Amino acid sequence: MNGAAPAARWFVRGDLDGFFGLALDNLVQLLLIDALCRGVLGFGDELMNGRVLPGAALSLLVGNLYYSWQALRLARATGRSDLCALPYGINTVSLFAYVFLVMLPAKLAAERAGLADPASFAWRAGLAAAFGSGVIELAGAFCAEPLRRATPRAALLATLAGVALGFIGLGFLFRTFAHPLVGFPTLAIVLLTYFGRVRFKGGLPGGLVAVAVGTALAHATGLAAPPTLPPLELHAPLPFVGDLWRGLREGALLDHLGVIVPMGLFAVIGSLQNLESAAAAGDVYPTRSSLAVNGLGSLAAALFGSCFPTTLYIGHPGWKALGARVGYSALSGVVMALLCCTGALSFVAGWVPVDAGMAIVLWIGLVITAQAFQATPSAHAPAVVVGLLPGVAAWGVVLVKQALQVAGYGAPGGPAIDGATVAAFARFDTFIAGGFALEQGFILGSMVLAAATVAVIERQFRRAALWCFAAAALSATGLLHSWRFAGGDVVLALAPAWPFVGAYAAMGGCFLLAPWITRPGDGH
């Protein structure tokens, strides 16, 4: 036995550091879910504590326990004791996309239709979206490689970065500047830790320090107040298959296909890239089973009441460098499940407001945006910018519509957003009709434009034309740029957007003609 590698164990000292890091990541996601679902969507205690959070608990528990078991099994099979389990949790980008691009429009539509319970209607739409994402993630386990080869990395990352920069980065930048005494110090800590690559003495995780300082400042400035401990009640995850089926029948899947399909594809590709990151750190896990369990986690979420898909997290090499091995993932899953299923999360949310962790969320948005440039060839930078623009523009359009709703548009007895509104914006040289068109299906549009730009940069003009023709087909089906007025909102019309069908076809025709009507420029 002399010289043999020490046997792998369920828990080692480094797992405690890894647990704080991963649990903090997931805690921030859960706090966001609690704040956004209650504040933006109007979900009540029964819906949150009895359905959404227990479903999220199950999805986290399924994946974290599996990935810990997977790491222990592989460690024992290979005789290694340095394997680190794959980090896993709720998908941040999908969280924001499904709140603001699926459930909020569904809630507004239900209110316009006079439904008695708009929040439940929005919840069912979210279940359908999470289910669709889970199906794509599970199917992607068997065809991830062809998907990755078919789509340029710049197109995938830029589209993701557009959502991250607008809905995550800029949204939380507003919040940071609204509460600077809390936001700025915590942002400084996050920048020091994650960008400055320093560690606090005593080995305290930077994220934990940022949240602790943010919590103290929030209470000191009156932004948060100590809550009373609510009665702890067990809310076991229960299946809501009937509600999911009702959401599918209400058309949520088809209405929001332009959001669900790209989000599902991003989850597949992103998880695959994170597997590659783990392999680069020396931990090679099987692709198919790792991706399949991720998809099953999202399906479990949808079937048991949560509207939020899961994903493999970035940062495996970082957790491994902290000394995390097997048990940190399982412990994180168990602790998060207990918080969700006992109602204790509402108590934690009272003590630790979202503002205390907003610097971490802002950092996530920055990292995703920066990665779009760092992980693609420098020559493709223009394509990344092209892919960023639709997401940022869509976020701006959402702000415009919210401003109109604050002004009373769409309210009973108030004006409606209509052609007169568009004309009023045009008088100020703001072509909001273009923004309305850009917003609908912007995730698909971003991917297509960025991919076509990459092809042009590489002088693959036929491929660029094919991407444009694909956009024309999407416009003809109504999934791209098709919009209509709906009282106080502008929504997807699911009708052919003929001007864009012709425009994309003409664009593709230009690229097809390029080899005959152009020549390489000087120096190329």
N, C-alpha and C positions, 0 to 999 in steps of 0.2 A: 504494500500500500504506500510505501515511501515515494514521494514525488507526485502522488495522484492529486488531481484538482479537488478542492473542497466541494462537498456535495451542495447542490443548490437548495436553498431554504425558502419558505414562504415569505419570511420577513427578516430584513436585516436593518442595521442602523440607518443606512442611506435611504431606505424606503420612507422614513419619516419626513425627510426633506422633500422627497418626490411627492409624497402625499400632500404636503402643504401647498406645493406648486400646482398640482393637478386639481386638488379639491378647490383651491382658490379660483382657478379658471372656471370650473363648473359652477361654483357658488355665484360668481359674477353673472354667468349666463342665467342661472335660476332667478337671481335678483332682477335681471332685465326682464325675464318672462313675467315675473310677478308685477313689476311696475308697468310694463307696456300693456299687458293684458287687462289690468285693472284700470289704468289711466287712459289709455287710448281706445281700448275695445269695450270697456265697461263690464268686464267679467266680475261677477260677484263671488262671495266666499264659497258658495256651494259648487259653482263651476270650477273655481281655481283649486280649492282644497279637496274636493271630492272627485274631480275628473282629470284636470290638466296636470297637476303636480304628481299624483300617483302614477299617471301614465309616463311622465318624464322619469320618475324614479325607477320604474321597471325597465325602461330603455337603457338607462345608465347602468343599472345593476347587471342586466344581461351581458352587455358588452364588456364592462370592466372585469367581471368575474371570468368571462371567457378569455380575455387577453392575458390575465394573470395566469390562468391555468395553461394557456398556450405557451407562455414563456417558461413556466416551471417544467412542463412536459419536454420542451425542446432542450432546456438546460440539462435535464436528467438524461435525455437521449444522447447528448453530445458530451456530457461530462464537464460542462462549463458552469461556472458560478457567477459570471459577469453579464448574463443576458438581462436586458431591460425590457419589460413588457411594453407593448404599444400603448401610447396615451390615447384616450378616447373620451368623447363627450358630446355635448350638444353643439350643432353647427351654428356658429355665430352669424355668418352671412345669411343662411337660410332663415334664422330667427327673425332678422330684420326684414328680409324679403317677404316672408309669409305674414308678418304683422302688417306691414305697410302696403304690400302689393297684392295680398290675397284677402286677409281677414278684414282689414279696414274698409276696402271697397265693398266687400260683402255686407258688412254692417251698415254702411251708408245706403246700399241698395235696399236692404231690408227695412230701413227707416223710411225711405221714400215710398216703399210699397205698403207701409202701414202695418208691418208685421208686429205682433205683440211682444216678441222676444228677439230683437236684433242681435244681441250678444250670442245667443245659442245658434242662430243662423250663421254668424261669423265663425263660431267654434266648429260647426260641422264643415264649413268650407275649409278651415284649417286642417281638420282630420283628413279630408279628401286630398288636400295638397301633400300632407305628410305621407299618406299612403302611396300617392303617385311617385313621390321621391323615393320611398322605400323600394317600390317595384323596380325603378330604374337602377337603384344602387345594387339590388340583388342580381338583376340581369347583367349589370356591368361587371360582376365578378367573373362572368364567363366570356366577356368580350371587351375587357378594358383596354387591352393593347391595341386592337384595331381602332378604337375610338381615339386613343391618344395619338396614333400615327396619322389619322385623317385630319385632325384639327391642329393648326399651328399653336405652339405654346403661347405665343404673344396674344392670340385671339382668346384663349381660355383665361389667361391670367389678367389681361386687360379688362375683360368683361367683369370678372370678379372684382378687380380693383375699382371699377366704376361704381359698383354697389358699395364697396368698402369706403371709398373716398367720400361719396355723397351721403349715404344713409347712416354710415357708422362714424367716419372721421369728422365731416363737417357738422353733422348733427350733434355729436358730443363736444365738438369745439365750441359751438354755441353755448352748450351747458357749462363748459369750463369757464368761459368768459362771463357767464351770468352769475357764477359763484366763484370768483377768482381766489378768495381766501382759502377755499377748499381745493379748487382745481389746480392752481399753480404749484403749490408745494408738492402735491401728490404727483403731478406731471414731472416735476424735477426729479423725484425719486425714481420714477419709472424710466426716465431718460438716462439717469445715471446707471441704473442696473442693467437695462436691456441694450442701450446704445453705447454707453460708456464702458460696458463690460467690467464693472467693479462689483464686489460683494461686500455686504455689511459685516463688520466684525462680529464674531459669534456665530456666523453662518446663517443668520436670519435671511430667509428669502425676500428679495426686493419687493415682490408683489404683496407679501404679507405686511411688510413695513408700510408700503403705500396705502393699503387699505386701513391699517391701524391708525396711521396718521390722519388719513382722510376722515375716518370715523370720529376721532377725537376733535378735529377741526369742525366737522359738521355739527356736533353737539355743542361745542364752545360758541359757535356763531349763531346758534338757534335754528340751523337748517334742519336738524333732527332733534327729537326729544325721546328720552327713554320710554319705551313702550311697556305696557303691563303684559305680564306673561299670560297668554291665552290658555284656556284649558286644552291640554294635549289630548287629541282624539285620533285613534288609529283610522286611517283611510286607506284600506287595502286597494291595490289596483284591480279594477273590474273591467271586463270587456264591454265595449260600447259599439258592437258590430252593427246594431240597428241604426245608431246615429251616423256611423260612417257610411252605411249604405244609403241613408237618407241624404247625406251630403253629396254623395256621388249622383244620386237621382236628381238633386236640385241643380245640377249642372256645374258644380264648383270645379270639377276636374277639367272640363272642356273650356270653361270661361277663363281659367287661369293657366292654361297649358303653356302659354308663352313664358310663364315664370317657372312652372314646375319642371319642365323638361330641362332647361339649362341648369337649374339648381341641382337636379339629380345628376346630370352629367358632371358638373363641377365637383360634387361630392365623390363621385367615382374616380375622376382624374386626380383630385386633390389627395384622396386616400392612397391612391397608387403611388403618387409622388412621395407621400410620407413613408410608405413602405420602402421606397428606394433610399430615402434619407436614413431610415433605420439600418438598411443593408450597408450603406456607406459607413455607418458607425460600427459595423461588425455583427449586427443582429439580423440574420436573413430569415424572414418568416414566409410561409407559403402564401402566395398571392390570392388564390381563389378562396380559400377558407377565411382569410382575414377580411377580404372585401365582402364575402357573403354574410358574415356575422354582423358587419356594419349595416348592411341592408336589412337584416333581420331586426336589428335594434330600432331602425326607423319604422319598420312595419309594426313592431310591438308597440311603439309609441302611438301610432295611429289607431291601432286596434283597442288600446287601453286608455284613450282619452287625451293624449298629448298631441299637439299640432306641430311639434318641432323635431325634425330629423336629426340624426346623430352622424358623427364622422370620426375618422382617425385624426388626431391633432398633430399639428406641426410641433417640432421641438423635442423629438425623441432623443437626439444626441445630448440636448441640454439636461433632460431628466437623468440620462445615463451618467453624465459627468457629475451630477450631484450625488451619485452613488445609489440611485433608485434601481431596484432589480425586479422583483416579482410582486410583492405584496402591496406596493403603493397604489396600484390600480384597483385592486379588490377593495382595499380600505376606503379609497375615495368613493367607489360605487356604493358601499354599504352606508357610509356617513351621509352621502347625498340622498340616498333612499330614505333614511330615517328622518332627515329634515323635511322631505317632501310628504311623507306618509303620516306624519304625526301632527302636522300643522305648525311645527316649530319654525318653518321658514318665514312665516309672517312675523314672528318675534325677531328673528335674525334680521329681516328686512327693516324692521323698525330701528334696531340698534345700528345696523350697517346700511345706510341709504345708498341708492345707486350712485349718488354723487361721490361717495367714498371710493368707489372702484371705477369711476368714469375715465381716469387717466389710463387704466389698463385697457379699457375698450377703445379709447382713442389710439393707444399704441397698436392694438390689433389692426385698426383701420390703416395706420401708417405702414405697418409691416407688410400687409397684403398689397398695398399700393406700390411700395418700394420693390417688392419681389417681382412685380410685373416688369420692371425695368432691369432688375439685377439678374433674373433667371432667364432672360431672353437675349439673343444676340444684339449687340449695340446697334447694328444696322436696322433692326426691327423697331427701334424706339418710336419712329413716326407712327407705326401701326399700333403700338401701345397707346399713344396719345389719342389716335382715332377711336380706339376701343373704349377709352376712358370717357370720352365726351358724352355719349348717350346716357350713361349712368348718372353723371353729374347733372346733365340737363333734366333728366327725369326727376331727380331729387328737387331741382329748382321748380319744376312744374307742380310737384306735390305741394311745395310751399305756397305757390301762387294760388292753388285751389283751396288750401287751408285758409289763406288770407281772405279769399272771397267768402268762404263759409263763415269766418269770424265777422265779416261785414254784413252777414245776414242773407247771403245768396243761398237759395235752396231751403231756407227756413219757411215755416207756414206764413203766408202773407208777404214774403220777401221776393225779390227778383230771382230769376233763374239764370244760370250760366247758359248763354245762347249766342246767336250770331251778333247781337248788339254788343255783347261783352268782348267778343273777338275784335269787332270794329273799333271799340274804345281803346283796346290795347294797341291796335295798329296806328291810331292817331299819335301814340307816343313812340312809334317806331319799334314796337315790340310785337313780333309776329307769333303770337301765342298759339295760333292754329298749328304752326309747325311744331311747337312744343307739345301740343296735345297729340299730334301724330307720332312724334318721336317717343313719347312716354309709353304708348301702347306697344307691348312686345319689345321694349328697349333692350332687354337682355339678349334676345335673339338677334336684333338689329346690330348691337354692338359686336357680337361674335362674327357676324357675316362681314361687316365693314372692316374689322381688324384683320380677318383672314384674307379678304380680298386685297387689302393693302400689303400684307406680307407677300402674297403671290406677285403683286406688281413689283415690289422691291426686289424680289428674286427673278423678275422677268419671266415668270410662269404665267403668261397672259391668258392662256386657255383655262388654267385653274382659277384665276381671278374672275373670269367670265362665268365659270360654273358656280362660284359662290354668289355672284349677282343673280344668276338665274334661279338659284335656290331661294334668295330673298324675294324674287318676283313670285315664286310659287307660294311662299309663306304669306305674302301680301294678298294673293288671290284667295287663299283660304280664310283670310281675316285674322290670322294670328299676329300679323305685323302691320302696324300703322293704321289699323281700322278703329275709328272712334266715333262716338256719338254723345250728344248732350243728354244728361240725366238729372235735370233739376239743378241741384247744387254741386254736381260732379260731372266729370267727363270719363267715360268708361269704354272698355273694349266693345266694339260693335259686332265682331264675328261676322262681318260681311266683307266681300271683296273690296280692297282698297285699290281701285283701278288706276288712279294716277301713279301710285307707287309700283304697281305691276309694270306699267309702261316705262317708268323711270329706271327701274332696276334692269329691265330688259335692254333699254337703250345703253345703259352703263356697261352691261355685259357685252353688247355689240361693239362698243368702242374698244374694249379690251381684245376682242377677237380680231378686230381690224388692225390692231396695233402693229403686228409684225410686218404688215404691208404698207402702212402709211407713216411709219417712224423708222428711225435708225438710232443706234447707240450714240449717246452724247460724247463729247470730248472727254478724254480721261477715263472712259469706261470700257 
